């Protein structure tokens, strides 16, 4: 296992209505970060497929406007399939660079969309995914709910890597489930650019005694189509998300960021030996736990709405 290496968080604007172009931009950014020596590269929430900041999808309480249905259709068409061409673009970039990439996407699953994080290994391509368990607020109009079957912490040569998306980070039980899996590189793709986010990332680093890598887009109104329904206005230079990406060490030291200046890539050196040093006096899922008082049950089974029972030939006509 590599004890020390460079990691990067990408703070950049996606191309919300063109996942293919976003994938090409992501591949270029992967190569750029790898050229600077980064071996772990984390992208923001919904970098492919787009985060619809300020959109209402025509849904006042108790009604759905036809214009909102059309907005959703366009958003659905701009999402990705896990066997689509965008995946080949990203896999090629990770294969060329050998980087491990954590990528936020909007994933089509049948007729439902999911806010998802994909994990790409330079040697093996796409190896795992995490679907957001709890979309926040109006996100529930447009995204489905993930289940406990996609909460991986992946053992890699760079350490144990997992991802928790945006306000999932405010779910204590989800954090505990990740700590229990021994997460050391806690990736937090987000769309939250508020000042308080930095405090949350430092808290999680201290709580989990892990490195926290948070990536948020820096994106303006002019990245979206001209007819995009945006409650924040239509002035092209309006900043819809201002970044705030950062990297934090296991004792809460900020190694990079938060940065609100524009599109950039932030870098920090990761020393995995810092994790053991930090857990000397606090291991939330180990010697600091009190399982005689508190216990958490985690259902990791896929939750399917239809279960078919019986042999296939029973269905023959």
C-alpha positions in Angstrom: 0.0 0.0 0.0 1.2 3.5 -0.9 1.8 5.3 2.4 2.3 8.8 0.8 1.0 10.2 -2.4 -0.7 13.3 -3.9 -4.5 13.6 -4.1 -6.6 16.1 -5.9 -10.2 17.6 -5.8 -11.5 19.1 -9.0 -13.5 22.3 -8.7 -14.9 22.9 -12.2 -18.1 23.5 -14.1 -19.8 20.7 -15.8 -21.7 21.1 -19.1 -25.1 20.4 -17.7 -27.0 19.5 -20.9 -24.2 17.5 -22.6 -22.9 14.5 -20.6 -20.6 13.5 -23.5 -18.9 16.9 -23.4 -18.7 16.8 -19.6 -17.0 13.4 -19.8 -14.4 14.8 -22.3 -13.8 17.8 -19.9 -13.5 15.4 -17.0 -11.0 13.2 -18.9 -8.9 16.3 -19.7 -9.0 17.3 -16.0 -8.0 13.8 -14.9 -5.0 13.9 -17.2 -4.1 17.4 -15.9 -4.3 16.3 -12.3 -2.3 13.2 -13.0 0.4 15.2 -14.8 0.7 17.1 -11.5 1.3 13.8 -9.7 -2.2 13.1 -8.3 -3.1 9.5 -7.9 -6.6 10.0 -6.3 -8.9 12.5 -8.0 -12.3 13.5 -6.7 -15.0 15.3 -8.8 -18.1 17.1 -7.6 -21.7 15.8 -7.3 -23.5 15.4 -10.6 -20.5 16.4 -12.8 -21.9 14.2 -15.6 -25.7 14.9 -16.0 -25.6 18.2 -14.2 -26.9 19.6 -11.0 -30.1 21.6 -11.7 -29.4 24.5 -9.3 -32.4 26.8 -9.0 -34.7 24.7 -11.2 -38.3 23.9 -10.0 -39.4 21.5 -12.7 -42.8 23.2 -12.7 -44.0 21.7 -9.4 -45.9 23.9 -7.1 -47.6 21.9 -4.3 -50.5 19.9 -5.6 -49.8 20.3 -9.3 -47.3 19.6 -12.1 -47.0 22.0 -15.0 -46.5 20.7 -18.6 -43.3 22.9 -18.8 -41.9 21.0 -15.8 -42.6 17.7 -17.4 -40.6 18.9 -20.4 -37.8 20.1 -18.2 -37.6 16.6 -16.6 -37.6 14.9 -20.0 -34.6 17.0 -21.0 -32.9 16.3 -17.7 -33.5 12.6 -18.1 -32.1 12.7 -21.7 -29.0 14.4 -20.3 -28.3 11.7 -17.7 -25.9 8.7 -18.3 -26.2 4.9 -18.6 -23.5 2.9 -17.0 -22.8 1.1 -20.3 -22.8 4.4 -22.2 -20.1 6.1 -24.2 -19.2 8.5 -21.3 -18.0 5.6 -19.3 -15.5 4.6 -22.0 -14.2 8.1 -22.1 -13.6 8.1 -18.4 -12.2 4.6 -18.3 -9.7 5.5 -21.1 -8.4 8.5 -19.1 -8.0 6.5 -15.9 -6.3 3.7 -17.8 -3.8 6.1 -19.4 -3.0 7.8 -16.1 -3.4 5.0 -13.6 -5.4 7.3 -11.4 -8.2 6.3 -9.0 -11.2 8.6 -9.9 -14.3 9.3 -7.8 -16.9 10.8 -10.2 -20.4 12.3 -9.5 -23.0 11.5 -12.1 -26.7 11.4 -12.7 -27.5 7.8 -13.6 -30.5 6.4 -15.4 -32.0 3.4 -13.8 -35.0 2.4 -15.9 -37.2 5.5 -15.9 -35.8 6.8 -12.6 -32.7 9.0 -12.1 -30.2 8.6 -9.3 -27.5 10.9 -8.0 -24.6 8.5 -8.0 -20.9 8.4 -7.4 -18.8 6.1 -9.6 -15.4 4.7 -8.7 -12.9 4.1 -11.5 -9.7 2.2 -11.0 -6.9 2.9 -13.5 -6.3 -0.8 -14.1 -9.9 -2.1 -13.9 -12.1 0.7 -15.0 -15.5 1.1 -13.3 -15.4 -1.0 -10.1 -18.2 0.3 -7.9 -20.9 2.9 -7.3 -22.8 4.6 -4.5 -26.3 5.9 -5.1 -27.4 8.8 -2.9 -29.6 7.4 -0.1 -31.5 10.6 0.7 -32.0 13.3 -1.9 -32.4 16.7 -0.2 -35.5 18.8 -0.4 -36.7 19.3 -4.0 -34.1 16.8 -5.3 -36.7 14.2 -4.3 -38.8 15.3 -7.2 -36.2 14.2 -9.7 -34.0 11.6 -8.1 -34.8 8.2 -6.7 -33.5 6.8 -3.4 -30.5 4.6 -3.2 -30.4 1.6 -0.9 -27.8 -0.1 1.4 -26.4 -2.3 -1.4 -24.3 0.6 -2.8 -22.4 1.9 0.2 -18.9 0.5 -0.6 -15.6 1.2 1.0 -13.1 -0.1 -1.4 -9.7 -1.5 -0.4 -7.1 0.0 -2.8 -3.4 0.5 -2.9 -4.1 4.1 -1.9 -6.1 3.2 1.2 -9.8 2.4 1.9 -11.9 4.8 -0.3 -15.6 5.5 0.0 -18.0 8.4 -0.9 -20.8 10.2 0.9 -22.8 12.7 -1.2 -23.7 16.2 -0.1 -26.2 16.3 2.8 -25.8 12.5 3.3 -22.9 13.8 5.3 -25.4 15.1 7.9 -26.7 11.6 8.5 -24.9 10.3 11.6 -25.8 6.7 11.0 -24.6 6.7 7.5 -21.3 8.2 8.6 -21.0 5.5 11.3 -21.6 2.8 8.7 -18.7 4.2 6.7 -16.4 4.4 9.7 -17.2 0.8 10.6 -15.9 -0.2 7.1 -12.6 1.4 7.9 -12.8 4.3 5.5 -9.6 6.3 5.3 -10.2 8.4 2.2 -13.7 9.9 2.8 -14.8 11.5 -0.5 -17.6 14.1 -0.2 -18.8 15.3 -3.7 -21.3 18.0 -3.0 -23.4 20.9 -4.3 -23.2 22.8 -1.0 -21.1 25.9 -1.3 -22.1 27.6 2.0 -19.6 28.8 4.5 -20.7 26.2 7.0 -19.8 23.3 4.8 -16.1 23.6 5.6 -16.8 23.2 9.3 -18.7 20.0 8.6 -15.8 18.6 6.6 -13.4 19.3 9.4 -15.8 17.7 11.9 -16.1 14.5 9.8 -12.3 14.3 9.5 -12.0 14.5 13.3 -14.9 12.2 14.0 -13.8 9.5 11.5 -10.1 10.1 11.9 -9.9 10.0 8.1 -8.9 12.2 5.2 -11.8 14.1 3.8 -11.8 15.2 0.1 -14.7 17.5 -0.8 -15.4 18.7 -4.3 -18.0 21.2 -5.4 -18.6 22.8 -8.8 -17.8 26.4 -9.5 -20.4 27.1 -12.2 -22.2 30.2 -13.7 -25.6 30.7 -15.2 -24.1 30.8 -18.7 -23.1 27.1 -18.4 -26.8 26.2 -18.7 -29.1 26.6 -21.8 -30.6 30.0 -22.3 -34.1 28.7 -21.7 -33.1 26.9 -18.4 -35.7 27.7 -15.7 -33.5 29.2 -12.9 -34.9 30.9 -9.8 -31.5 32.6 -9.3 -31.9 34.7 -12.5 -30.7 34.7 -16.1 -27.7 37.0 -15.9 -24.9 35.0 -17.6 -22.3 35.8 -15.0 -24.5 34.8 -12.0 -22.5 32.2 -10.0 -24.9 29.4 -9.2 -22.3 27.3 -7.2 -19.1 29.0 -6.0 -17.0 25.9 -5.0 -15.5 25.7 -1.6 -13.7 22.4 -2.4 -11.2 21.3 0.2 -9.0 18.5 1.6 -8.8 17.9 5.4 -6.4 15.6 7.4 -7.5 13.1 10.1 -7.0 15.6 12.9 -8.9 18.3 11.2 -6.0 20.2 9.7 -7.1 21.9 6.4 -4.5 20.8 3.8 -6.1 22.6 0.8 -9.0 25.1 0.4 -11.7 26.0 0.9 -11.5 27.7 -2.5 -14.2 30.1 -3.8 -12.1 31.7 -6.5 -13.3 29.9 -9.6 -12.5 26.7 -11.5 -9.3 25.1 -10.1 -7.8 21.8 -9.0 -6.7 21.6 -5.3 -3.9 19.2 -4.3 -2.6 17.8 -1.0 -0.1 15.2 0.0 -1.8 12.2 1.7 0.2 10.3 4.4 -1.8 7.2 5.4 0.2 6.7 8.6 -1.6 9.8 9.9 -4.8 7.7 10.2 -3.3 5.4 12.8 -1.8 8.3 14.6 -5.1 10.0 14.8 -7.0 6.9 16.0 -4.6 6.5 18.9 -7.0 8.4 21.2 -10.3 8.2 19.3 -11.7 5.4 17.1 -15.4 6.0 16.8 -16.1 2.5 15.5 -13.5 0.8 17.7 -12.2 1.6 21.2 -14.3 4.7 21.6 -17.6 2.9 20.7 -19.9 1.6 23.4 -21.7 -1.4 21.7 -23.2 -2.3 25.1 -25.2 0.9 24.9 -25.4 1.8 21.2 -25.6 -0.4 18.2 -26.4 0.3 14.5 -28.0 -2.2 12.1 -27.3 -1.7 8.4 -29.4 -3.4 5.7 -27.1 -3.9 2.8 -29.6 -6.0 0.7 -30.8 -4.5 -2.6 -34.4 -3.3 -2.3 -36.5 -4.3 -5.3 -40.1 -3.4 -5.9 -40.9 -6.6 -7.7 -39.8 -10.1 -6.8 -40.5 -12.9 -9.2 -40.8 -16.4 -7.7 -40.9 -19.6 -9.6 -39.1 -21.3 -12.5 -38.9 -19.5 -15.9 -40.8 -22.3 -17.6 -43.7 -21.7 -15.3 -44.2 -18.4 -17.3 -44.3 -20.1 -20.6 -47.4 -19.7 -22.6 
